[in-house]
Amino acid sequence: MVDKLQLELEQSRMLREKARVILDKSTALYGLFMIVSLLGFFYDRITAQMLALLVAVGILILILGAVPYLVVTSKEERRIEKLLGDRK
């Protein structure tokens, strides 16, 4: 029982780390989109419509990066609550 529990915990850690890497990369990409779009707008390289499009794409990337992390953490919470409920 203990070995199975340890394997489940390790698998859970690995899934959480993968989701966190995706979240970190999407956050970095969002920041890059914002910097490039604002600099391009200030130096008249892009139009206001292009700025709006880049901001929207940046926000979409941020949302798509956050969803896997939220899904993994919510599954973990449910699994932990179930394990704690079984132990009582």
VENBEL-V775326 format. One record per residue. N is the residue number from 1. PSI is psi in radians with two decimals (999 if undefined). NEAR is the number of other ideal C-beta (glycine too) atoms within 8 Angstrom. Layout:
n	psi	near
N	PSI	NEAR
N	PSI	NEAR
//
This chain:
n	psi	near
1	-0.73	4
2	-0.73	5
3	-0.71	6
4	-0.73	7
5	-0.73	9
6	-0.69	8
7	-0.70	8
8	-0.71	9
9	-0.71	8
10	-0.73	8
11	-0.70	8
12	-0.74	10
13	-0.74	8
14	-0.76	8
15	-0.70	10
16	-0.70	12
17	-0.74	8
18	-0.80	10
19	-0.62	13
20	-0.66	9
21	-0.74	8
22	-0.75	11
23	-0.76	12
24	-0.77	8
25	-0.66	9
26	-0.60	13
27	-0.73	10
28	-0.73	8
29	-0.67	11
30	-0.82	13
31	-0.71	8
32	-0.76	8
33	-0.75	13
34	-0.75	10
35	-0.85	8
36	-0.76	9
37	-0.72	14
38	-0.73	9
39	-0.73	9
40	-0.65	12
41	-0.75	11
42	-0.57	6
43	0.34	6
44	0.65	4
45	-0.44	6
46	2.73	8
47	3.02	5
48	-0.63	6
49	-0.71	6
50	-0.65	10
51	-0.80	13
52	-0.70	8
53	-0.78	8
54	-0.68	13
55	-0.75	11
56	-0.74	8
57	-0.68	9
58	-0.75	13
59	-0.68	9
60	-0.74	8
61	-0.73	12
62	-0.74	11
63	-0.79	8
64	-0.48	8
65	-0.50	15
66	-0.51	10
67	-0.86	8
68	-0.67	11
69	-0.76	13
70	-0.67	8
71	-0.81	9
72	-0.78	12
73	-0.64	10
74	-0.66	8
75	-0.73	8
76	-0.76	11
77	-0.77	8
78	-0.71	8
79	-0.74	10
80	-0.75	8
81	-0.67	8
82	-0.77	8
83	-0.72	9
84	-0.63	8
85	-0.64	7
86	-0.51	6
87	-0.42	5
88	999	4
//
